Amino acid sequence: MSLDVIGAGFGRTGTESMKLALEKLGFGPCYHMREVISPDRIDMWCDAASGRIPDWDEAFAGYRATVDWPAARFWREIAEHYPRAKVLLTVRSAESWYTSMEKTILRVLREKPDPNPVAIPLIRDGVFEGNITDKDHMIAAYERNTAEVQAAFGPDRLLTYDLGEGWTRLCDFLGCDVPDEPFPRSNEAHDFMETNARLDSLRRGGEPV
């Protein structure tokens, strides 16, 4: 099994909903930040953030798609390794993206003394160059990623998907029938914080809270 869909969009662009949608369409399992709770995977992504690129086939063994960080940080390398895979760029307005980040990921990075160890080298430092206090700087990084992905691929390989767009364009792009059910909706801000607390507990060897 190799990847068929590579997500290149930042976190907080509907990536968990997209994970559920791709799995519903048969492109599952789909790799997501939720997968990164085992010590081996944490170490692998920390190594990747330091420039030690992993064996992608080993990293994604058993998966047909990936969305969200940490993989989205390496969309160039992953797309080169899987040249037949489609690339999916999830987007939303820059202002709404930043607002969502402030309620979720930035709270974890700024306020917690011991955040997810992948988030510091890969997201704070790797994506935002260590600067997560300057809104304009972060929005510029978000918009730069969008522009670079769109410049790298033609329409035969890339779909830019706006948050809340529904099934039709996604299914046309992937060659799937449109499901007779609403598009999934998941990982609102309060859900994110509850999930992060559970992952913290598991990572420290405790019981899920």
C-alpha positions as CSV (number, residue, x, y, z in Angstrom):
1,M,0.0,0.0,0.0
2,S,1.2,3.5,-0.8
3,L,-0.3,6.9,-0.3
4,D,-3.0,8.0,-2.8
5,V,-3.7,11.4,-1.2
6,I,-1.2,13.8,0.3
7,G,-2.6,16.6,2.5
8,A,-0.6,19.8,2.2
9,G,-2.8,22.1,4.2
10,F,-1.9,23.5,7.6
11,G,-3.6,22.3,10.8
12,R,-6.9,24.0,11.6
13,T,-8.1,24.0,8.0
14,G,-10.6,21.2,8.6
15,T,-8.0,18.4,8.4
16,E,-9.8,16.1,10.9
17,S,-13.0,16.4,9.0
18,M,-11.1,15.7,5.8
19,K,-9.5,12.6,7.4
20,L,-13.0,11.3,8.2
21,A,-14.2,12.2,4.7
22,L,-11.3,10.4,3.0
23,E,-11.8,7.3,5.1
24,K,-15.5,7.4,4.2
25,L,-14.5,7.5,0.5
26,G,-12.2,4.5,0.8
27,F,-8.9,6.3,1.2
28,G,-8.3,5.0,4.7
29,P,-6.8,4.8,7.0
30,C,-5.7,8.4,6.9
31,Y,-2.6,9.6,8.8
32,H,-3.2,12.6,11.0
33,M,-1.6,14.3,14.0
34,R,-3.7,12.0,16.2
35,E,-1.6,9.1,15.0
36,V,1.5,10.6,16.6
37,I,1.2,9.4,20.2
38,S,3.6,6.5,20.3
39,P,7.3,7.2,21.2
40,D,8.6,5.7,18.0
41,R,6.5,8.1,15.9
42,I,7.3,11.1,18.0
43,D,11.0,10.3,17.7
44,M,10.6,9.9,13.9
45,W,9.0,13.2,13.4
46,C,11.4,15.0,15.7
47,D,14.2,13.5,13.6
48,A,12.5,14.7,10.5
49,A,12.2,18.2,11.9
50,S,16.0,18.1,12.4
51,G,16.6,17.2,8.7
52,R,16.8,13.4,9.1
53,I,14.1,12.5,6.6
54,P,12.5,9.1,7.4
55,D,11.8,6.2,5.1
56,W,8.3,7.4,3.9
57,D,7.2,3.9,3.0
58,E,7.9,2.8,6.6
59,A,6.4,5.9,8.1
60,F,3.1,5.5,6.2
61,A,2.9,1.7,6.1
62,G,-0.7,0.7,6.1
63,Y,-2.1,4.2,5.3
64,R,-3.6,5.4,2.0
65,A,-3.8,9.1,2.8
66,T,-2.4,11.8,5.1
67,V,-3.6,15.2,6.2
68,D,-2.6,17.7,8.9
69,W,0.7,18.2,10.5
70,P,3.3,16.6,11.0
71,A,3.1,15.2,7.4
72,A,1.9,18.4,5.9
73,R,5.2,20.0,6.9
74,F,6.9,17.7,4.3
75,W,4.5,17.8,1.4
76,R,7.2,18.5,-1.1
77,E,9.3,15.4,-0.1
78,I,6.3,13.1,0.3
79,A,4.8,14.2,-3.1
80,E,8.1,13.5,-4.8
81,H,8.3,10.1,-3.2
82,Y,4.7,9.2,-4.3
83,P,4.5,10.8,-7.7
84,R,1.1,9.2,-8.5
85,A,-0.6,10.5,-5.3
86,K,-3.1,13.3,-5.5
87,V,-2.3,16.5,-3.5
88,L,-5.1,18.0,-1.4
89,L,-4.7,21.6,-0.1
90,T,-7.2,22.4,2.6
91,V,-7.7,26.2,3.1
92,R,-9.9,28.7,4.8
93,S,-9.6,32.5,5.1
94,A,-6.4,33.6,6.8
95,E,-8.2,35.4,9.6
96,S,-10.5,32.5,10.5
97,W,-7.5,30.1,10.4
98,Y,-5.6,32.3,12.8
99,T,-8.6,32.6,15.1
100,S,-8.9,28.9,15.2
101,M,-5.2,28.5,15.8
102,E,-5.4,30.9,18.8
103,K,-8.1,28.8,20.4
104,T,-6.3,25.5,20.0
105,I,-2.7,24.8,18.9
106,L,-1.3,28.2,19.9
107,R,-2.8,27.8,23.4
108,V,-0.9,24.5,23.8
109,L,2.3,25.9,22.4
110,R,2.3,29.1,24.4
111,E,0.8,28.0,27.7
112,K,1.7,24.4,28.4
113,P,5.1,23.7,30.0
114,D,5.4,20.4,28.3
115,P,3.5,20.4,25.0
116,N,3.5,17.6,22.5
117,P,7.2,17.2,21.7
118,V,6.6,17.1,18.0
119,A,4.9,20.5,18.0
120,I,7.9,22.6,19.1
121,P,10.5,21.6,16.5
122,L,8.1,20.9,13.7
123,I,5.3,23.4,14.0
124,R,6.6,26.3,16.1
125,D,10.2,26.3,14.8
126,G,9.8,24.5,11.5
127,V,6.7,26.2,10.2
128,F,6.7,29.5,12.0
129,E,10.5,30.0,12.5
130,G,10.0,30.1,16.2
131,N,7.7,33.1,16.1
132,I,4.2,32.3,17.3
133,T,3.4,35.7,18.9
134,D,3.2,37.8,15.8
135,K,-0.1,37.4,14.0
136,D,1.1,38.9,10.7
137,H,4.1,36.7,10.7
138,M,2.0,33.6,11.1
139,I,-0.6,34.6,8.5
140,A,2.3,35.3,6.1
141,A,3.6,31.7,6.6
142,Y,0.1,30.3,6.1
143,E,-0.4,32.3,2.8
144,R,3.1,31.4,1.6
145,N,2.4,27.7,2.1
146,T,-0.8,28.0,0.1
147,A,1.0,29.9,-2.7
148,E,3.9,27.4,-2.8
149,V,1.6,24.3,-3.0
150,Q,-0.5,25.9,-5.8
151,A,2.6,26.8,-7.7
152,A,4.1,23.3,-7.4
153,F,1.3,21.2,-9.0
154,G,-1.1,21.5,-11.9
155,P,-4.9,21.0,-11.6
156,D,-4.6,17.3,-12.6
157,R,-2.8,16.6,-9.4
158,L,-3.9,19.3,-7.0
159,L,-7.2,20.2,-5.4
160,T,-7.5,23.4,-3.3
161,Y,-10.4,22.6,-1.0
162,D,-12.1,25.4,0.9
163,L,-13.4,24.5,4.4
164,G,-17.1,23.7,4.3
165,E,-17.2,23.1,0.6
166,G,-18.8,19.7,0.9
167,W,-18.4,16.5,-1.1
168,T,-18.8,17.3,-4.8
169,R,-15.5,18.8,-5.9
170,L,-13.6,16.4,-3.7
171,C,-15.4,13.3,-5.1
172,D,-14.9,14.6,-8.7
173,F,-11.2,15.0,-8.0
174,L,-10.8,11.6,-6.5
175,G,-13.1,9.8,-8.9
176,C,-15.6,8.8,-6.2
177,D,-19.4,8.8,-5.9
178,V,-20.8,11.4,-3.6
179,P,-22.0,9.8,-0.4
180,D,-25.6,10.1,0.6
181,E,-24.8,11.8,3.9
182,P,-23.5,15.1,5.2
183,F,-19.8,15.9,5.0
184,P,-18.1,15.1,8.3
185,R,-17.6,17.8,10.8
186,S,-15.1,17.3,13.6
187,N,-12.4,18.8,15.9
188,E,-14.1,22.1,16.9
189,A,-12.0,24.1,19.3
190,H,-13.4,22.6,22.5
191,D,-13.0,19.0,21.0
192,F,-9.4,19.8,20.2
193,M,-8.6,20.8,23.8
194,E,-10.3,17.7,25.2
195,T,-8.4,15.5,22.8
196,N,-5.1,17.1,23.6
197,A,-5.7,16.5,27.3
198,R,-6.3,12.8,26.6
199,L,-3.2,12.5,24.4
200,D,-1.1,14.2,27.2
201,S,-2.4,11.6,29.7
202,L,-1.6,8.7,27.3
203,R,1.8,10.1,26.5
204,R,2.8,10.3,30.1
205,G,1.7,6.7,30.7
206,G,-1.6,7.5,32.5
207,E,-5.2,6.6,31.8
208,P,-7.2,8.6,29.3
209,V,-9.0,11.5,30.9
